[in-house]
């Protein structure tokens, strides 16, 4: 081996080669970081959406199952269903730094399959088929009371078994007042259904008849009645069904209260907004203007709707 070959063999990288190698490494690292960041964002977004979908599904499945066995008896003065917009939505409001837009309270009679904790035909079964069920949205710790740091929007279901329903709730002219004895049970952890439910809106589908007027014949119309904290055309703060018909406080729209009273409920739909876990944490730490709230909800929530058709009574 000559001297020139030895010198060439011992020569290291030149500055230009090092710069090129560093540039290539930087590009590779940047690409890896970008891909990893996008993958993590996608994973977190999909995880939040999946969790929200599970909460919404659990919630609407419970209500749908109860409504499919709805119990209403005609020819009496008793109240069988009560849906009212929670007066606390406006003042003081349900929630922390951001208040729920709608949190309707729903109470009705049903032949629930999980009455007596599902122990039908055992000594725990005291007989009877008609239970009373109430749904309510609160802002609290879903497990224990008083833990402010863990508070969130919690959706609860209170099921009153047939024996207590018969003694305390059946045959009452005002179901909301009668059920108030059991409303406190919503804070019991066993009545917890799901969390992060920001708003809960009920819409009743009613078929009503508009009588003939002049040369215009009588017509049958399908009317959606939305339960909400403010009144307006086909929006009601209260929708109740007693043995004589529907009692509501709709203001304007295609039918009058009298025409609605003689109508028939053909279906009910539930609309809910579920906030992501990240969104709930941000809501606890920040305050929002009206414009910021709308933008925040749009970016950190998921909306779900389910329609439950009802058979004619």
C-alpha positions, 0 to 999 in steps of 0.5 A: 500500500502506498502513501497516497492510499493510506492517507485516503483510507484515514480521511474523515467526512468533509464539512459539506458531507456532515451538513448534508447528513444533518439536513437529511436527518433533520428532515427525517425527524421532522417528518416523523414528528409530524406523522406522529403528531397527526396520528396522535391527534387522530387517535385522540379525536377518534377516542373522544368521538367513540367515548361520546358515541358510547355515552349517547348510545347508552343514554338514548337506548335507555330512554327508547326502551322505556318509551317503547313500553309507555303506559297511558290510560284514557278517560281519567284526570290523572297525569301519565307523562310530564316533560318540562324544560328545567327552569334552572337552565336560565337561572342559576343554570346547570353547569360551571363556567358554561351553562347547559342550553337545555336540560329537559326533565322527563317523567312517565309510566312504563312497563320497565323490564328491569323493575325490581332490579330485574329479579322478576319472579323472585321474592324481591318481585312484589308484583305489578308491571307499571313503573314510573321512570324519571330522567334528569340532567345535573352538574355534579360528581357522578360518583360522590357528592361534594367533589367539585373538581370532578363535577361534570354534566351527569345524566341520571335515570330514576326507576320507581318499582311498581309497588311504590309507583302504585302507592305514591305516583299512580292516580296523581293529577300532577306527576311532577310534584308527586315525583319530587319525592324521588327526584333526590335519588338522581344523586345516587350513583346507581342511577347514573347512566352517562356523563359529559351530556351537555344538553338534552332536548325532547321533541314530541311528534304529534298528529293533530286535526285542523278543523274545516274553515269555510271552503277549506276541508279539515286536515291532519297535520304532523306537529313537532313540539320541542321542549325548551327553556323559551317559548315560541312557535311549536316550542313549549316549556311544558308538555304533559299527557293526562287521561283527557289528552295533551296539555302544553303551552305552545305559542303559535304555530300550525295548531292551537293548544285545543287542537293539540290537546285532541292530538295523538303522540306518534313518536318522540325524538331525543337530541343530545350534545356530548362534550369530549373529556378535553372540552369538559376540562377546558370548561372548568378552567376558562370563561367564555363569551357567547361567541366563544361558547358557540365556537367551543361547543362546535369544536369539542362536542358531538350531536346525536339524535334518535327517533322512537316511533310509538304505536297508537294507544 
